[in-house]
Amino acid sequence: LFGGFDQRFYAAYDEAFPLEPEWQDRVDLCNLYPLLVHVLLFGGGYVGQVRAILTRFTA
């Protein structure tokens, strides 16, 4: 949501718990709920990110 982890983290995680194919494509979906909470709490500054995610997965 706010930068995330670097590639070393994901490489180590993948060694311990293999990640599903195309897992990176789903990261935005995981961020959708926290972004919606931020819209509710802090206002419209996050609406653009929410719209971009929704457009990506509904187009």
Phi and psi in radians as a Rosetta constraint file:
Dihedral C 1 N 2 CA 2 C 2 CIRCULARHARMONIC -2.116 0.35
Dihedral N 2 CA 2 C 2 N 3 CIRCULARHARMONIC 0.977 0.35
Dihedral C 2 N 3 CA 3 C 3 CIRCULARHARMONIC 1.844 0.35
Dihedral N 3 CA 3 C 3 N 4 CIRCULARHARMONIC -0.656 0.35
Dihedral C 3 N 4 CA 4 C 4 CIRCULARHARMONIC 1.251 0.35
Dihedral N 4 CA 4 C 4 N 5 CIRCULARHARMONIC -2.739 0.35
Dihedral C 4 N 5 CA 5 C 5 CIRCULARHARMONIC -1.789 0.35
Dihedral N 5 CA 5 C 5 N 6 CIRCULARHARMONIC 2.774 0.35
Dihedral C 5 N 6 CA 6 C 6 CIRCULARHARMONIC -1.487 0.35
Dihedral N 6 CA 6 C 6 N 7 CIRCULARHARMONIC 3.036 0.35
Dihedral C 6 N 7 CA 7 C 7 CIRCULARHARMONIC -1.063 0.35
Dihedral N 7 CA 7 C 7 N 8 CIRCULARHARMONIC -0.559 0.35
Dihedral C 7 N 8 CA 8 C 8 CIRCULARHARMONIC -1.065 0.35
Dihedral N 8 CA 8 C 8 N 9 CIRCULARHARMONIC -0.681 0.35
Dihedral C 8 N 9 CA 9 C 9 CIRCULARHARMONIC -1.056 0.35
Dihedral N 9 CA 9 C 9 N 10 CIRCULARHARMONIC -0.878 0.35
Dihedral C 9 N 10 CA 10 C 10 CIRCULARHARMONIC -1.149 0.35
Dihedral N 10 CA 10 C 10 N 11 CIRCULARHARMONIC -0.599 0.35
Dihedral C 10 N 11 CA 11 C 11 CIRCULARHARMONIC -1.136 0.35
Dihedral N 11 CA 11 C 11 N 12 CIRCULARHARMONIC -0.771 0.35
Dihedral C 11 N 12 CA 12 C 12 CIRCULARHARMONIC -1.160 0.35
Dihedral N 12 CA 12 C 12 N 13 CIRCULARHARMONIC -0.727 0.35
Dihedral C 12 N 13 CA 13 C 13 CIRCULARHARMONIC -1.075 0.35
Dihedral N 13 CA 13 C 13 N 14 CIRCULARHARMONIC -0.774 0.35
Dihedral C 13 N 14 CA 14 C 14 CIRCULARHARMONIC -1.082 0.35
Dihedral N 14 CA 14 C 14 N 15 CIRCULARHARMONIC -0.592 0.35
Dihedral C 14 N 15 CA 15 C 15 CIRCULARHARMONIC -1.160 0.35
Dihedral N 15 CA 15 C 15 N 16 CIRCULARHARMONIC -0.726 0.35
Dihedral C 15 N 16 CA 16 C 16 CIRCULARHARMONIC -1.389 0.35
Dihedral N 16 CA 16 C 16 N 17 CIRCULARHARMONIC -0.708 0.35
Dihedral C 16 N 17 CA 17 C 17 CIRCULARHARMONIC -2.392 0.35
Dihedral N 17 CA 17 C 17 N 18 CIRCULARHARMONIC 1.623 0.35
Dihedral C 17 N 18 CA 18 C 18 CIRCULARHARMONIC -0.911 0.35
Dihedral N 18 CA 18 C 18 N 19 CIRCULARHARMONIC 2.287 0.35
Dihedral C 18 N 19 CA 19 C 19 CIRCULARHARMONIC -1.411 0.35
Dihedral N 19 CA 19 C 19 N 20 CIRCULARHARMONIC 2.587 0.35
Dihedral C 19 N 20 CA 20 C 20 CIRCULARHARMONIC -1.197 0.35
Dihedral N 20 CA 20 C 20 N 21 CIRCULARHARMONIC 2.657 0.35
Dihedral C 20 N 21 CA 21 C 21 CIRCULARHARMONIC -0.995 0.35
Dihedral N 21 CA 21 C 21 N 22 CIRCULARHARMONIC 2.494 0.35
Dihedral C 21 N 22 CA 22 C 22 CIRCULARHARMONIC 1.072 0.35
Dihedral N 22 CA 22 C 22 N 23 CIRCULARHARMONIC 0.469 0.35
Dihedral C 22 N 23 CA 23 C 23 CIRCULARHARMONIC -1.059 0.35
Dihedral N 23 CA 23 C 23 N 24 CIRCULARHARMONIC -0.572 0.35
Dihedral C 23 N 24 CA 24 C 24 CIRCULARHARMONIC -1.125 0.35
Dihedral N 24 CA 24 C 24 N 25 CIRCULARHARMONIC -0.476 0.35
Dihedral C 24 N 25 CA 25 C 25 CIRCULARHARMONIC -1.179 0.35
Dihedral N 25 CA 25 C 25 N 26 CIRCULARHARMONIC -0.375 0.35
Dihedral C 25 N 26 CA 26 C 26 CIRCULARHARMONIC -1.685 0.35
Dihedral N 26 CA 26 C 26 N 27 CIRCULARHARMONIC -0.073 0.35
Dihedral C 26 N 27 CA 27 C 27 CIRCULARHARMONIC -1.034 0.35
Dihedral N 27 CA 27 C 27 N 28 CIRCULARHARMONIC -0.740 0.35
Dihedral C 27 N 28 CA 28 C 28 CIRCULARHARMONIC -1.054 0.35
Dihedral N 28 CA 28 C 28 N 29 CIRCULARHARMONIC -0.642 0.35
Dihedral C 28 N 29 CA 29 C 29 CIRCULARHARMONIC -1.111 0.35
Dihedral N 29 CA 29 C 29 N 30 CIRCULARHARMONIC -0.658 0.35
Dihedral C 29 N 30 CA 30 C 30 CIRCULARHARMONIC -1.167 0.35
Dihedral N 30 CA 30 C 30 N 31 CIRCULARHARMONIC -0.501 0.35
Dihedral C 30 N 31 CA 31 C 31 CIRCULARHARMONIC -1.474 0.35
Dihedral N 31 CA 31 C 31 N 32 CIRCULARHARMONIC -0.194 0.35
Dihedral C 31 N 32 CA 32 C 32 CIRCULARHARMONIC -1.073 0.35
Dihedral N 32 CA 32 C 32 N 33 CIRCULARHARMONIC -0.848 0.35
Dihedral C 32 N 33 CA 33 C 33 CIRCULARHARMONIC -1.076 0.35
Dihedral N 33 CA 33 C 33 N 34 CIRCULARHARMONIC -0.878 0.35
Dihedral C 33 N 34 CA 34 C 34 CIRCULARHARMONIC -1.019 0.35
Dihedral N 34 CA 34 C 34 N 35 CIRCULARHARMONIC -0.623 0.35
Dihedral C 34 N 35 CA 35 C 35 CIRCULARHARMONIC -1.126 0.35
Dihedral N 35 CA 35 C 35 N 36 CIRCULARHARMONIC -0.704 0.35
Dihedral C 35 N 36 CA 36 C 36 CIRCULARHARMONIC -1.111 0.35
Dihedral N 36 CA 36 C 36 N 37 CIRCULARHARMONIC -0.669 0.35
Dihedral C 36 N 37 CA 37 C 37 CIRCULARHARMONIC -1.096 0.35
Dihedral N 37 CA 37 C 37 N 38 CIRCULARHARMONIC -0.722 0.35
Dihedral C 37 N 38 CA 38 C 38 CIRCULARHARMONIC -1.124 0.35
Dihedral N 38 CA 38 C 38 N 39 CIRCULARHARMONIC -0.650 0.35
Dihedral C 38 N 39 CA 39 C 39 CIRCULARHARMONIC -1.054 0.35
Dihedral N 39 CA 39 C 39 N 40 CIRCULARHARMONIC -0.789 0.35
Dihedral C 39 N 40 CA 40 C 40 CIRCULARHARMONIC -1.122 0.35
Dihedral N 40 CA 40 C 40 N 41 CIRCULARHARMONIC -0.775 0.35
Dihedral C 40 N 41 CA 41 C 41 CIRCULARHARMONIC -1.419 0.35
Dihedral N 41 CA 41 C 41 N 42 CIRCULARHARMONIC -0.638 0.35
Dihedral C 41 N 42 CA 42 C 42 CIRCULARHARMONIC -2.070 0.35
Dihedral N 42 CA 42 C 42 N 43 CIRCULARHARMONIC -0.032 0.35
Dihedral C 42 N 43 CA 43 C 43 CIRCULARHARMONIC 1.737 0.35
Dihedral N 43 CA 43 C 43 N 44 CIRCULARHARMONIC -2.951 0.35
Dihedral C 43 N 44 CA 44 C 44 CIRCULARHARMONIC -1.286 0.35
Dihedral N 44 CA 44 C 44 N 45 CIRCULARHARMONIC -0.013 0.35
Dihedral C 44 N 45 CA 45 C 45 CIRCULARHARMONIC -1.074 0.35
Dihedral N 45 CA 45 C 45 N 46 CIRCULARHARMONIC -0.325 0.35
Dihedral C 45 N 46 CA 46 C 46 CIRCULARHARMONIC -1.793 0.35
Dihedral N 46 CA 46 C 46 N 47 CIRCULARHARMONIC -0.065 0.35
Dihedral C 46 N 47 CA 47 C 47 CIRCULARHARMONIC -1.064 0.35
Dihedral N 47 CA 47 C 47 N 48 CIRCULARHARMONIC -0.671 0.35
Dihedral C 47 N 48 CA 48 C 48 CIRCULARHARMONIC -1.041 0.35
Dihedral N 48 CA 48 C 48 N 49 CIRCULARHARMONIC -0.729 0.35
Dihedral C 48 N 49 CA 49 C 49 CIRCULARHARMONIC -1.143 0.35
Dihedral N 49 CA 49 C 49 N 50 CIRCULARHARMONIC -0.718 0.35
Dihedral C 49 N 50 CA 50 C 50 CIRCULARHARMONIC -1.081 0.35
Dihedral N 50 CA 50 C 50 N 51 CIRCULARHARMONIC -0.819 0.35
Dihedral C 50 N 51 CA 51 C 51 CIRCULARHARMONIC -1.054 0.35
Dihedral N 51 CA 51 C 51 N 52 CIRCULARHARMONIC -0.732 0.35
Dihedral C 51 N 52 CA 52 C 52 CIRCULARHARMONIC -1.084 0.35
Dihedral N 52 CA 52 C 52 N 53 CIRCULARHARMONIC -0.729 0.35
Dihedral C 52 N 53 CA 53 C 53 CIRCULARHARMONIC -1.154 0.35
Dihedral N 53 CA 53 C 53 N 54 CIRCULARHARMONIC -0.810 0.35
Dihedral C 53 N 54 CA 54 C 54 CIRCULARHARMONIC -1.083 0.35
Dihedral N 54 CA 54 C 54 N 55 CIRCULARHARMONIC -0.713 0.35
Dihedral C 54 N 55 CA 55 C 55 CIRCULARHARMONIC -1.108 0.35
Dihedral N 55 CA 55 C 55 N 56 CIRCULARHARMONIC -0.751 0.35
Dihedral C 55 N 56 CA 56 C 56 CIRCULARHARMONIC -1.048 0.35
Dihedral N 56 CA 56 C 56 N 57 CIRCULARHARMONIC -0.693 0.35
Dihedral C 56 N 57 CA 57 C 57 CIRCULARHARMONIC -1.681 0.35
Dihedral N 57 CA 57 C 57 N 58 CIRCULARHARMONIC -0.075 0.35
Dihedral C 57 N 58 CA 58 C 58 CIRCULARHARMONIC -2.006 0.35
Dihedral N 58 CA 58 C 58 N 59 CIRCULARHARMONIC -0.084 0.35
